[in-house]
């Protein structure tokens, strides 16, 4: 009978869900099958569903359970009354001696294996209907940490049984259509990993916001993992690009974001409390929880576990502070993004600009608007008004009944793997988490707009702003001979649009990364002594805090931004344009005023190629080159192509290429291709000479039109004259295409014209352009137009617009 009441993890498989629940079956599966692949799982055992049912029968609970559930269903009792009464039944019951002895004997054996008299264990609930592909049951039952001793273990097990009927669990099963009395509870008893002395967190094998399958997303905080799961802290966030993990030469980490991590949960000493939450030190807040080698190890585990289960997974990990070893402590199916159809998705767009008042991590990609309903305590959730935007500090499973009635959710704390984030995704409710002070800034009844449609940072705007939603259907997108690419500026946008079947990125602008993520003029990091304004110096110091050399802050941030932008399109080409700010734009960066001249016409001034070899910017350009070299050689994204903008003469091209080579970017070395923007009349006239120096051209139709027609593209008065379809511009484009092909190099276009004018796209196809790069929102319509034109011309069809598997 003992074996029927308990089972060691190493005897279980995924087929044992009816016996020990999804959580414990998954732990057993990992212990049995993944140990030889290097995945470490702490030893432990599970009580069985049969033991739970024996407990119910021995204490005569079934009749009372049925009566209480019927009273709830008929409306004679409230959810709160029902849950409280049923939990009391379980807590007042006693373990039959055979069950108690089976649990105690297994605990004694676990202690012997750990060479301790009483090993500290985590006691986790595992319902037989949870962690299924269609229902996550996230946090519905209880977990008890740092449990030591037989008496404490039995008490924790009794509380786990009672937690099968928490208000939130009852409500969730009602919503999901599960029969309360058909669900049983297994208890996992697992050796505690001393993460109280190190750190722990959550990991997904798929991007939780966009569904991009190529990354593992890791959240990390100091101490025990409950703070991350609950959303009580803002954790570190790391992204690992899984396709490159098998190559030991590379470090495919494409995002490292330092979280605030203001508190941590540790073991309590003395008294009956097992854990305590304490403040972290200043050093802990400014230090990443995981080293790069540890991030990569977890990323490899995510790939191994996902491959074994054959589906995206949601996992919890912990690091033992005594041994330094990492462990997997849970793995279950991811239930939201993996169920979405990749051929269809919805995009949202604000139709008006508003006043931003708050930002945080965006959950989902939707927009919501409505009045604020600010609730600080779960005791006040009855005040919630349907259709309002819930604003609170953090959520736990008790909040689920009102979360599903909210138009949107805003929290002060938590990261993208917190409870609020997980449940919001599952419910399809847009949320912004980790805002820091939403409950302070937003007042009850205030009308706001919550936007998660602008990348990975969600924005709260004052007032109700109009927005639109567009359905995108990729299921019947036709094939094209012309390579259809996208223009991308923001790393978050690259993830947002990964489902588009683009054959690469025709224009990746690094200006967005510099302006919005780095924020500092590179020369201000090379020569900080030249920055005179004390306030600016202080702001630069704050941004670069924790970096021994502030220049490394620029290189690392730019490299990770480019890598995140390039990863969704690997192995297709991603053409990254070197910085092309004008002097007035550079001057607006922190510290920039000390390094930029004032020009009458910055559009035709010191920009593009002319800066890179100039002593006034040469050291700043070296930082750009270091970042690109890191993306290609350290991270491993060799699909990145570098493009030189606004190169006026072949002699200037030679100077730029020489400086790039000095900084480790030599054309042809390690497969590096270097392209040139074809956007100045001289680029067309001397195309043969430029073609000897570059591997490809990309037509910048905006500047080319401006310079061919002599029309300032920013002039409102001259706007009617600015038209890429003018015959003079078309002749220049036609000549550039012909000369590039004659020289044997590729040529594409990355300007706005093909997006704005279908007839211009048709003209490009007729001239035989190799690729057209489009803004993502115009991609589908333009692909259809190009396919029609190719069919009219009788062009041979080639692969679908993005059939290569990424």
Helices and strands as residue ranges (DSSP letters): H 2-5, E 6-8, G 9-11, G 14-16, H 17-33, G 35-37, E 44-47, H 49-58, H 62-73, H 79-92, H 97-113, E 121-127, E 143-147, H 150-162, G 163-165, H 167-176, E 185-191, G 195-197, E 199-204, E 215-222, H 226-230, E 236-241, G 242-244, E 253-257, E 263-267, E 275-279, H 282-285, H 292-309, E 313-319, E 326-333, G 337-339, E 344-350, E 356-363, E 367-374, G 378-383, E 389-392, G 397-399, H 400-403, E 408-411, H 419-427, E 430-433, H 438-441, E 447-451, E 457-462, E 467-473, E 483-488, H 491-496, E 505-509, H 511-512, I 513-518, H 522-526, G 528-530, H 534-543, H 550-567, E 574-577, H 583-587, G 592-594, G 602-604, H 609-612, H 618-629, I 630-635, E 640-644, H 650-662, G 669-671, E 674-678, H 681-685, H 687-691, E 696-699, H 701-709, G 719-721, H 727-743, E 746-749, H 753-756, H 758-766, E 771-775, G 776-778, H 779-793
